[in-house]
Amino acid sequence: MKSTRLLPLLLAVPLALFAEDKKPKPVDVSKLPLPLPRKVDFTQEVYPLLKESCFSCHGAQKQKGKYRCDTKEGAFKETDYGPTIVAGHSEQSALIHMVAGLVDEMLMPPPSDKPGQSEKLTGEQIGLLRAWIDQGAVWPDGPIAEVVKPVTFATDIQPVFAAACGSCHSGASAKGGFDVGSLEGVLKGGKNYGQAVAPGDLKKSPLITIVAGLDEDLPLPEKHKLPPKSLELVKKWVQQGAK
C-alpha cells in the first residue's frame, strides 16, 4: 500500500527536473554591446537589418524553431528561451541574447562554413537593435515600406573585390589588365572583355557572369565565383548605377 502511495511522488521528481531544464539559463548581460546613444528608425534601420540577416530562416518561406520575425505578431512571440522582445528592456530580450552569442549553441545568425553566406551581427548592429528595443520596440501596424539601401563601390564593393579578387587583379601587374583596386579600374574593364560593367544593366555586364562562376570561357569559372551574399551585393551595385 505504501509503495502505491509513493509512486506518484517518484514520477513527479523526473518531471520536475525536466521542467527545470526547460527554463532559460541566465546569461551574462555585461558582455552585451551598448545600445546606440541616439534615436533609431525602425523602418529605415531595424527592419532592413532583420530582413538581411534573419528572414531567410525566420521569414515567410521558412520558420526555423517555429519562429518568424518578418511580422509584428511573430517577432514578439514567446520562445523556450524567454520573451524574444521585451519593449524597454533589451537586456531581457532573447533576441539580443542570441544575436550577441550569449546563449549556448544559439548564435543568430548561425555561423556558416562558407564565407559570406551567414555573418554574425557587428557590435554596432546589436547596439542598433538594443536601442530600438530600449526605446519601446515600436513596430508600425500594416506592411513595412521597402527601403533601398544605396550600395557604393568605396563602402560596399571594394572590400569584397579586395578580399576575393585583389591577389590577381590589382595594381600594375593585374591579370588581364583588370584592376579591382579602384572604381575607375573596374568600370574600365580589362583586355579580354573590355568594359565589364554596364551601369544599370546586369545583362550587359560581363562581370556579373564572371563573379557568378558561369563564364565558361575562363579555365576555372568556379574559382571566380563569389559567395551568394556578396554576389547579390554586386548585382545591387550595378543595378543602382555602379557608383
C-alpha positions in Angstrom: 0.0 0.0 0.0 2.8 2.4 0.9 4.7 1.7 -2.4 1.5 2.6 -4.3 1.2 6.0 -2.5 4.9 6.7 -3.2 4.6 6.1 -7.0 3.1 9.5 -8.0 5.8 11.2 -6.0 8.6 9.2 -7.7 7.1 10.0 -11.1 6.9 13.7 -10.2 10.6 14.0 -9.5 12.0 13.5 -13.0 9.1 15.6 -14.4 10.2 18.5 -12.1 13.8 18.1 -13.2 12.8 18.2 -16.9 10.8 21.4 -16.3 13.8 22.9 -14.6 15.9 22.1 -17.6 13.5 23.9 -19.9 13.9 27.1 -18.1 16.2 29.6 -19.8 19.6 29.7 -18.3 20.8 33.1 -17.1 23.1 35.0 -19.4 25.9 37.5 -18.7 24.4 40.7 -20.0 27.6 42.6 -19.1 29.0 41.2 -22.3 26.4 42.9 -24.4 27.4 45.8 -26.7 26.0 49.1 -25.5 22.8 50.4 -27.2 23.4 53.2 -29.7 23.1 56.6 -28.0 20.6 58.0 -30.4 17.1 57.7 -31.7 16.8 54.8 -34.2 14.3 54.4 -37.0 12.5 51.0 -37.3 11.5 51.3 -41.0 14.8 52.8 -42.2 17.3 50.9 -40.0 15.9 48.0 -37.9 13.5 46.3 -40.4 16.2 46.2 -43.2 18.7 44.7 -40.8 16.2 42.0 -39.8 15.4 41.4 -43.4 19.0 41.0 -44.4 20.1 38.9 -41.5 17.1 36.9 -40.3 14.3 36.5 -42.9 15.9 33.7 -44.8 15.5 31.4 -41.8 12.7 33.2 -40.0 10.5 34.7 -42.7 7.5 33.8 -44.8 9.1 30.8 -46.6 10.8 29.2 -43.6 10.4 29.4 -39.8 13.2 27.6 -38.1 12.4 26.8 -34.4 8.8 27.9 -35.3 9.9 31.5 -35.0 9.1 34.2 -37.6 10.3 37.7 -37.4 9.1 39.3 -40.6 5.7 40.1 -38.9 4.9 42.0 -35.8 2.9 39.2 -34.3 5.6 36.6 -34.9 8.6 38.8 -33.8 7.2 39.3 -30.3 6.4 35.6 -29.8 7.5 33.9 -26.5 10.1 31.2 -27.0 11.7 28.4 -25.0 14.5 31.0 -24.2 12.1 33.6 -22.8 10.3 36.5 -24.4 12.0 37.4 -27.7 11.5 41.1 -27.4 10.8 42.9 -24.1 9.9 46.5 -25.0 12.0 48.9 -22.9 14.4 46.2 -21.8 16.8 44.9 -24.4 18.9 43.2 -21.8 15.9 40.9 -21.0 15.2 40.1 -24.7 16.1 36.7 -26.0 16.6 38.2 -29.5 19.5 40.2 -28.1 21.0 37.3 -26.1 21.1 35.2 -29.3 22.5 37.7 -31.7 25.2 38.5 -29.2 26.1 34.8 -28.8 25.2 34.7 -25.0 23.0 31.5 -25.4 25.0 28.3 -25.8 24.9 27.0 -29.3 22.2 29.5 -30.3 24.2 32.3 -32.0 22.0 34.1 -34.5 22.5 34.3 -37.4 24.2 30.8 -37.2 27.8 30.6 -38.3 28.4 29.1 -41.8 31.4 27.2 -43.1 31.0 29.1 -46.4 32.3 32.7 -46.2 29.8 35.4 -47.0 26.7 33.2 -46.5 26.0 33.8 -42.9 27.7 36.5 -40.9 27.2 37.4 -37.2 26.0 40.8 -36.4 28.5 43.5 -35.6 28.6 45.3 -32.2 27.1 48.3 -33.8 24.2 46.3 -35.3 23.5 44.7 -32.0 23.6 48.2 -30.4 21.0 49.3 -33.0 18.6 46.5 -32.1 19.2 47.2 -28.4 18.4 50.9 -28.8 15.2 50.1 -30.8 14.0 47.8 -28.0 15.0 50.2 -25.2 13.1 53.0 -27.0 9.9 51.0 -26.8 10.3 48.4 -29.7 7.8 50.4 -31.8 6.7 48.3 -34.8 4.1 50.1 -37.0 0.9 48.2 -38.0 0.5 47.1 -41.6 3.0 46.5 -44.4 6.5 48.0 -43.9 7.7 50.1 -46.8 10.7 48.8 -48.7 13.9 50.7 -48.1 16.5 50.7 -50.8 19.9 51.0 -49.2 22.5 52.7 -51.5 25.3 50.4 -52.5 28.6 52.2 -53.3 31.9 51.0 -54.6 34.0 52.6 -51.8 31.9 51.4 -48.9 30.5 48.0 -50.1 32.1 46.7 -53.2 35.8 47.5 -53.0 36.2 45.4 -49.8 34.5 42.4 -51.5 36.8 42.7 -54.6 39.9 43.3 -52.5 39.3 40.1 -50.5 38.1 37.9 -53.4 40.0 39.2 -56.4 42.8 41.5 -55.2 45.5 38.9 -55.2 45.3 38.5 -59.0 43.6 41.7 -60.2 45.2 44.8 -58.6 47.9 47.3 -59.4 50.1 47.5 -62.5 50.5 43.7 -62.7 46.8 42.9 -62.6 45.9 39.9 -64.7 44.2 40.7 -68.0 44.7 44.4 -67.2 41.6 44.2 -64.9 42.3 46.2 -61.7 39.7 46.0 -59.0 41.5 48.4 -56.7 39.5 51.4 -57.9 36.1 52.3 -59.3 37.7 53.6 -62.5 39.6 50.3 -62.9 36.5 48.2 -62.6 34.4 50.3 -64.9 37.3 50.4 -67.5 37.5 46.6 -67.6 40.3 44.5 -68.9 42.0 43.4 -72.2 39.8 40.3 -72.6 36.3 41.8 -72.0 36.7 45.5 -72.5 34.0 47.2 -70.4 33.0 44.7 -67.7 30.2 46.8 -66.1 27.3 48.5 -67.8 25.9 50.7 -65.1 22.2 49.9 -64.5 22.2 46.8 -66.8 23.0 43.4 -65.4 22.6 41.6 -68.7 25.2 43.8 -70.4 27.7 43.5 -67.6 30.1 40.5 -68.2 31.4 41.0 -64.6 28.2 39.5 -63.2 28.6 36.3 -65.3 32.2 36.1 -64.1 31.6 36.5 -60.4 28.6 34.1 -60.6 31.1 31.4 -61.7 29.2 31.0 -65.0 31.8 32.2 -67.6 32.8 29.0 -69.4 35.4 30.9 -71.4 37.5 31.0 -68.2 39.8 28.0 -67.4 38.3 27.7 -63.9 35.0 29.6 -63.8 34.2 28.3 -60.2 37.3 30.0 -59.0 35.8 33.4 -59.7 32.5 32.7 -58.0 31.6 35.0 -55.1 29.5 33.8 -52.1 25.8 34.3 -52.6 25.6 37.3 -50.3 28.5 39.1 -52.0 27.1 38.3 -55.4 23.8 39.9 -54.6 25.6 43.0 -53.3 27.5 43.4 -56.6 24.3 43.0 -58.5 22.6 45.7 -56.5 25.6 47.9 -57.1 25.3 47.5 -60.8 21.5 47.9 -60.8 21.9 51.2 -58.9 24.3 52.6 -61.4 27.7 51.3 -60.3 28.7 54.4 -58.4 
